[in-house]
Amino acid sequence: MRNLFKPNLRPLNPHFSSGPCIKRPGWTVNVLEKAHLGRSHRALEVKARLSLAIEKTRTLLGLPEDYVCGIVPASDTGAFEMAMWCMLGARAVDILAWESFGLGWALDVKQQLKLEDCRVLKANYGELPDLTKVDFSRDVLFTSNGTTSGVRIPNYEWIPIKREGLTFADATSAAFAQPIDWLKVDILTFSWQKVLGGEAAHGMLILSPRAVKRLETFSPPRPLPKIFRLTEKAELVRGIFSGETINTPSLLCVEDYLDALTWAERVGGVKVLIRQADLNANILHKWVEHTPWISNLAVEPATRSNTSVCLKIVDPTIVGLSEMRQIAFINTIVSMLEIEKVAYDIKAHRDAPPGFRIWTGPTVSTADLKALVYWLDWAYNSCKLLQS
């Protein structure tokens, strides 16, 4: 049995969590020194920082001029819920669900919004639904990158430019790490704590002119909490998209996000971030190809995530165990790596099949991932030996 000795090389940073994600290289708490603590978020200097965060986001992501971008409460979840509650109900809805969060949106649409004409196009973990079955005369909800399944959409070619319904993209683990075809997206949401490694609790909401028109012409048949309201007297509240947040933001988090955006600019922008995420993910994908006991959860190579890589054990002696014993085996591996301080938080999401989930976004060091795979082999082989 190979690799029973501990590897000599350790990851310098063992943070491989899929959210909150690792901070940018070189980050220190000193980047927060400029935060306007104890100031009102409505003060001119503070609003200027919020506005700057929006403008830097727009520039880095290459938003069309007529799209709007705003900071909203409650992370990506809050941003996506806000969009659903304010805009769904004008048309029938198609929801693509192949992992935990897509399934969550489907449950909310059915059980909370209680929309009658709602289709859920579902696939098992590791696969995508049949994208040719999507009806774009309806509103369409999807996750650009399935954080809990490691499955992403391969591109945006399946979405027509001319469509009757709106497209809602939950892109929290895709924005800044995967290309986005803005002409195919009407509503896009993400959170600061994913690809750029910012702090939690704040979300970003991006709207196309078609989405703005929906907001200003459609009155949802349900009460809206104040924290969700995007219009006043049938007009978009434009202030939300220029730095006038609905509720009080954390100015520490704002300053941290600005630092992450400045770093992204400094290293070369989104194309460089995408290239780094691709390089990182390929370290794991190539290791998987040459390692008989492990496999990608994502079946098709074109749909494999470059940020949240999900893996499953395929060794027949482990797969043949009861699910409880499989989970215990995986927990032992995860615990061993945490005790050694070489990998934190890499267990698969609680709703996903038993396995591992390793973040490979652009703030992760390629060298650390190269070191990690040797430790994964060591922990696996050590557990096998203990089991025998």
N, C-alpha and C positions, 0 to 999 in steps of 0.2 A: 504494500500500500504506500502510495507516494505522499510526500509533503506532510510528514508527521512532526517535523521540526518547525518551530516557529520561524517565520520569515525574518530576515535581518532588517529589511526596509519597512518602515512604518509610514502610513499617511501622516503628513505634517498637520493636517486638519481633518479630524474624524467626522465632521458634520456632513452627513449625506441625507439629511431629512428632506422629505418632499414638501415641507411647509410647516412652520416658517423655514426658509431655506438659508443656506450659508451666506454670510456677508461677503461683499466684494473683496478681492485680494487687497491687503494693506489697510483694511478698515480698522480704525481705532475710535474709541469714544470721543476723542478730541474733535471729530468732524461735527459734533453736535454743539460746539461752543457758540456758534452764531445763532442758535435757536432763540426766538423771542419769547422766553419763558415769562410768565406772569403778565403777558400782554393780551389784549382782546384780539380775537381772530378777525375783528372788523377794523382794527387799526390799519392805517394806510400802509405802514411798513410790513405788517404781517400779511395783509391781503396781497401785497406785491410778491411775497414769497410763495403764496398759494397760486397766484397767477403765473409765476415763473415755472412752478412745477407743471402746470397744465401746458404751458407753451413748449417747454422742453420735451414733454411727452408727445405732443403733436409733431414736433420736428423730428424726433428720433423715429417715431413710428411711420412718418410720412403720410399723415392724414390729409385727405383732400381738403381744400380751403373751406368748402361748405359743410364739412362735418364739425360737430361740436364735441367737446371733451370736458368732463367735469369730475370733481372729487366728491364722493358720496360716502355715507356711513356704512359700517358693517362689512367691510372687505368685499370680495367678489360676490359672496352670497347676497349681501345687501344690494349690490348694484344689479344683480340679475333678478332678484325678487322685485325690486323697484320697477324694472322694465316690464316684467310680466304683469304685475298688478296694475300698472298704468296703461298698458297697451293691448293686452290680450282680451279677446272677446269680440273684436270687430270682425274677425274671420274665424273659420275653422282652423285647427292647429294640428300640425305633425310634429312629434317629438322623437328625436333619435336618442336611444338610450342603450349604452353598451358598458356602462360602469356606474359607480355609486352616485355621482352627482347628476348625471343625466336621468337616472331613475328617480332621484329626489325631485328634480324639476317636474317630471311626469306626475308624481304623486301630488305635488302642490297644485298643479293645473287641474287635476281631476278632483282632489278632495277639498282643497281650500278655495280655489277660484270656481270650482264646480262647472267647468265648461263641458257642454254636452257633446259637441262634435270635436272630439280629440282622439287622434290616432297615435299610438305608441309603436314605433318601429324599433323593435328590440333585438339585441344580439347578445350572445354569451360573452363573458369576459374573455378577451383575447381576439375577438372578432368585431367587425363593423356590420351594422345593418346594410341591407341592399340599398345603396344610395340612388339607384335608378327608380326606386319605388316612391321617392319623395314627391309630393304634389305641391308645386310652388304657387298654386292659386290660393294656398293656405299659408298661414304663418308657420315658420319652421324654426324649431329650437334644437340646438346641438352643442356639444362640447368640442372645441377645436382639438383638444388634446385630453384624452381620458387619464387623469392623474392617477386613478386607482387601478387602471387596467394596463397602462403602458401602450394604449392604442390611440393613434391620432388619425385625423382625416389625411389622406395622402396629398391632397391639393384642394383647390376651390373650383375645379373645372365642372363639377357636378351641379353647381349652382348657376342658373342662367342670369345674365345681366338684366334682362327684361323679365320681371316676375310681378305677380299681383300681390302676394303676401310679403311680409317682412321676415328677414332672417335674423335670428337671435343667436349670437355666438358667445358661449362661455369660454373665454380664452385665457383663463388665469395662469395656466402653465404653458401657454403658447406665446403670448405677447412678449416680444423682445427675443424670442428664441426660434420662432418659426415664421416663414413668410405669410403675410396676410393680404389677400386680394380685396382691397377695400370696396371695389365696385360690387362685390358679392355679399357684403355684410352691411346690415342696417343698424344693428345694435351689437356692440361688443363690450364685454366687461372683463376686468382683471383686477388683481390685488397687488399691493406693493411687496408683499412678503414672499413672492414666488421667484420669478426669474432674476430680478435685480437684487433679491435678498434684503429688501426693506423691512420695516416693522409692520405689525399687523393692525387690523381694525379699520383700514381705509380702503375703499374701492374706487375704481375708475369706470365711468360710464361714457361710452362713445356712441354718438347718434348720427345717422345719415339724415339728409333732408327729408327723405321719405318717412323716417321714424319721427322726426319733428312734426311733420304734417299729420301723422296719426295722432300724436299727442294733442295737437291743437284742434282736431276735428272729431275726435272720439271721446265720449264721456263714459268711462267704465261703469258698469252697473253694480258697483260695490263701493262701500265706504273706503277711503284711503287714509291710512295713518299720516299724520303730518310729515313724518320722516320720509314718506314715499312720494310726496306731491311734487311734480315737476312742472305743473302749469298753474296759472292764476288767471281767472277770467278768460279761459280758453286760449291763453297765450303761454308759450314756453317761458319759464323763469330763467332768463338769460344769465342772471347773476351767478347761478350755480356753475355755469360753464366759463366763468371768468375769475373764480376764486371766492365767491360769496357762498360758503358752504351752508348746508341746511342746519347742521348742528356744529358744536364746537369740536374742531379737529385737535389732535395732539400736535403741538408745534415741535416737539422733539421728533415725532415720526415724520413730519413734513420736512424738517431739516435733513433727516436721514435719507428720505426719498430723493431730495435734491442732490445729496452727495452721490447716491447711486446713479442718478441720471447724468451727473457731471462725469463720473467715471466711465459710463457707457459712451459718452461723447469722446472722452479722451482716448479710449482704446480703438475708436474707429467706427462707432455706431452699430446699428442693428445687424448689418451684414457680417461684421466681425463676431458679434455675439452669437449669431446663428452658426457660423463656422466653428466657433469654440464648442458649442453644445453638440454639434455633429461629431466633432473630434472626440469629445468626452464619451458620448454614447457608443461610438464605434469601438472604444477600448473594451467595453463590456460585451458588445455584440460579437467581437472577434474572439474574446475569451470563451464565450458560450459555444461558439462553433467548434472549439477544440476541447471542450470539457463535457464528457459524456453524462455526468450526473445532473446537469442543469440545462434549462431551455428557456427561451423567451416565452412569456405568456402571450404576447402578440403573435398571431399565426403568420401573417403576411409581412415580409420585410418592409414593404412600402408604407405600412401603417405603424411601424415601430416608433415609439416616442424617442425624441432626442433629449428629453428633460427628465421624465419620470419612467425609468426603465424597470419593468416588472418581470420577475423571473420565477420559475417554478422548478421544483425538483422532479426529475424524470427517472431516477434510479428505481428500477422495478422493486427492489427490496424495501424501499421507503414508500413508494406509491402504493404498494400492497398492504401497508399498515392501515389501521383505522384512522379516520380523520383526526381523532383526538391525539393519537400517537404521532401522526405526521406533524401536527401543530407543536407537540412537545419537543419533537426533534428540531424543528425550525427555531423554537424559542431557545433551545440550548445553544444553537449556533449564534443566534443574535446576542444572547447573554455573554457568551465567550468573547465575542468581538467587542462588546461594550466594556467588559472587565479589562480587556487588553488596551482599551482606549484607542482602537483603530477604526471603529465604525459605530455611529450612534443612529438609532431610529430607522433601521432599514427593514423592519418587518413589514410584510404586505398590509395594506389597509384592512381593517376589520371586516369589511363587506366583500373583499376580494378572496379568491382561492388562496389557500396557504402558500406562502412563498416569501419573496423578498422584493422590496421596492427601493431603488437606489437613485438618488437625484444626480443628474449629470448636467445641470444647467451651466451657463457660461461663467458663473462665479466659482465653480468647482475647479480644482487643479487637476490637469490631466495626469500629472505625476502621482497624485494621491490615488487616483483610480487605478493606475498601473500597479501601485503597491497593494491596493485593496484586494485585487483578484487573488493574489497569493495567500492572503489571509482567509479569504472565503474558502479556498481549497484546503488550507490547514484546518480550519474549524470543522468543515464537512468531514474530512477524513478522520479527525480526532473523535467526532461524534459517532461515526461508523464503528470505530474501534471500541468505543465505550459500549455501544449497543451489542456488539458481538461478545 
